[in-house]
Amino acid sequence: MLWAPPARGHHGMLLTSSATPGSKKIVGVFYKANEYASMNPNFLGCAERSLGIREWLESQGHQYIVTDDKEGPNCELEKHISDMHVLITTPFHPAYVTAERIKMAKNLQLLLTAGIGSDHIDLRAAAAAGLTVAEVTGSNVVSVAEDEVMRILLLVRNFVPGYQQIVKGEWNVSGIAHRAYDLEGKTVGTVGAGRIGKLLLQRLKPFGCNLLYHDRLKMEPDLEAATGAKFEPDLDAMLPKCDVVVVNTPLTEKTRGLFDKERIAKMKKGVLIVNNARGAIMDTQAVADACVSGHIAGYSGDVWNPQPAPKDHPWRYMPNHAMTPHISGTTIDAQVRYSAGVKEMLDCYFKGKDFLPQNYIVKEGQLAPQYL
Ligand SMILES: NC(=O)c1ccc[n+]([C@@H]2O[C@H](COP(=O)([O-])OP(=O)(O)OC[C@H]3O[C@@H](n4cnc5c(N)ncnc54)[C@H](O)[C@@H]3O)[C@@H](O)[C@H]2O)c1
């Protein structure tokens, strides 16, 4: 076996393995965990643990390069683009796979997303180049749906300012109570009722809300009856009815900027919005302005445009937000599931077998239907 000393970028970390002739070169881009890497054996999604597949890949003679350094022409990722066969990325620390990068990637065959949501990849360019794009469909949908229930309650109960009071040594019940409500009896609408949206509706059912959903597709009658959710074919007819709106669509050409100034203005004054789907589904400034004016009474989510969010991102500074870094779909449980899913797809790829049909986002030049 050849040994290659690990090359290091100036700011990124790099974990590398040796190459064997005829082997595949697989590159993974994940968030770095530093001092947290050793704190949990199942913390598989970080760069240091690299999905837990290094030994398995190397034992088969493949080369596995892992880095967190993904931006700019001199980053570690760019050094490997020209000869990699497979790129594994994750939405939590997205390596933006632009048309230019795809053009440089002469050997690239497969783009795998460790998680769900492959909008960090130029899907049309990938399709035109004959690449396969696949994700671990379903791997973290429970994680996200649970997180959405938490965010809805955080906003409805005005929790975050109460917590901040305590941390700052204050005590002011009125400061919280004048805008804290019960969730029961409120109208909650999900924009997108796919895997996550459906799990959310099931979880909200016992809260006694009026549940609405908008989607390209009407859901199965059984599930509609079980959740009591009402189908709203026209998004603009649903939004003004909602006290709480949760976004659960992928980021596509149709959903990019869906919530712009005009659409937000048509929503109820005092609406609460939860968005764990993608930051770019919102017009960033329109959301910040509506939070300042009070038209949006609370906004919470874990997705930003771009990621990591720059220090001056307006959502960091707008009032009444409950934002976090991109965390909802990367619980330890989710990491175990999406690591196993990536391994399974790599195994299929090495053996020339198909993946589960629902995992494909781009296959043989075709985009999955909701991306068209
Ligand atoms: N924050 C996180 O950690 C995290 C984790 C997983 C997924 N996500 C995001 O959530 C999204 C949804 O995930 P999912 O597993 O529920 O996907 P899914 O494919 O099961 O469901 C998406 C739903 O959106 C609907 N849809 C698509 N385009 C639409 C449009 N233009 N108008 C109306 N409805 C439309 C689809 O018909 C489908 O029912 C992902 O694409 C990803 O962007 C975020």
The ligand as an ORCA input file, in Angstrom:
! r2SCAN-3c Opt
* xyz 0 1
  N     -32.812     21.505      8.507
  C     -32.473     20.262      8.284
  O     -31.631     19.701      8.986
  C     -33.149     19.486      7.189
  C     -33.074     18.085      7.206
  C     -33.783     17.369      6.228
  C     -34.465     18.036      5.233
  N     -34.470     19.399      5.220
  C     -35.175     20.135      4.140
  O     -36.530     19.743      4.131
  C     -36.927     19.494      2.789
  C     -38.094     18.534      2.770
  O     -37.670     17.262      3.219
  P     -38.622     15.979      3.091
  O     -37.844     14.814      3.531
  O     -39.948     16.254      3.721
  O     -38.790     15.940      1.503
  P     -39.948     15.261      0.668
  O     -39.437     15.173     -0.712
  O     -40.444     14.017      1.338
  O     -41.140     16.332      0.732
  C     -41.110     17.547      0.046
  C     -42.553     17.934     -0.247
  O     -42.546     19.240     -0.834
  C     -43.460     19.237     -1.909
  N     -43.100     20.283     -2.853
  C     -41.986     20.356     -3.608
  N     -42.003     21.469     -4.365
  C     -43.162     22.116     -4.082
  C     -43.747     23.317     -4.541
  N     -43.150     24.083     -5.453
  N     -44.953     23.672     -4.018
  C     -45.581     22.893     -3.112
  N     -45.062     21.743     -2.624
  C     -43.873     21.361     -3.105
  C     -43.366     17.847     -2.494
  O     -44.511     17.511     -3.272
  C     -43.208     16.991     -1.265
  O     -44.451     16.534     -0.769
  C     -35.644     18.960      2.134
  O     -35.672     19.097      0.728
  C     -34.581     19.809      2.773
  O     -34.422     21.011      2.042
  C     -33.837     20.123      6.177
*
